[in-house]
Amino acid sequence: FVSTKSFYIYLVQIRAFIFICCINYCSLSQEFNAGISAGISTSQISGDNLAGFNKAGIILGGFVNRKINNLLMVQMEMIYIQKGSSNPNQNVNNLADIHLDYIEIPFLAIIKNSEKISIEGGIHCSALINGYYQDLYGELENQTSFDIFELGAIIGISYNLSSKISLNTRLSNSIIPIAEHASGQTYKSVSYTHLRAHETEAD
């Protein structure tokens, strides 16, 4: 239930073009690293009368980063991520699942805590590709529409398995509502992301 669909498709195309340009530039520069990321997310949505990170989704994308000094690095990512909420007791309480697909662009500051551990924080801007409610019989119609834009805050921690691979766990929370509820409640997306593997170029 996404309004002005052509607008957000155009917005995603622009962001993808900018990100690809950054990747191409990084491939020619020794000051930048680029890589890919993949993993899974578990998420919930506040205000939907459900609790628990029951919604599982996938994460696929890439990133570029630049080392500022021995302790600080900045990073930009572009990822496809699935969020929403899942109701394991839908046959009892009749509360529908929420399914959301985003193209998400995080901007992060990463602080190296040790040779193995780094902590991170920043914001993300997201464009909604698809969003809908679903019950036991399929996708529901005539429901509240979701905003095409999401802005959120991020904190996380990474553990380096090698010079090229790290595992990352991350908590993100929407700063602005993702939808208005019919009863006056405000939906906010809360996503817990884990088991993210980054494959990077060696320094």
Salt bridges, closest charged atoms under 4 A:
GLU31 OE1 - ARG66 NH2 2.92
GLU77 OE2 - ARG170 NH2 3.11
GLU77 OE1 - ARG196 NH1 3.26
ASP101 OD1 - HIS99 NE2 2.99
GLU104 OE1 - LYS83 NZ 2.93
GLU104 OE1 - HIS124 ND1 3.50
GLU115 OE2 - LYS112 NZ 3.57
GLU120 OE2 - ARG170 NE 2.71
GLU150 OE1 - LYS83 NZ 3.37
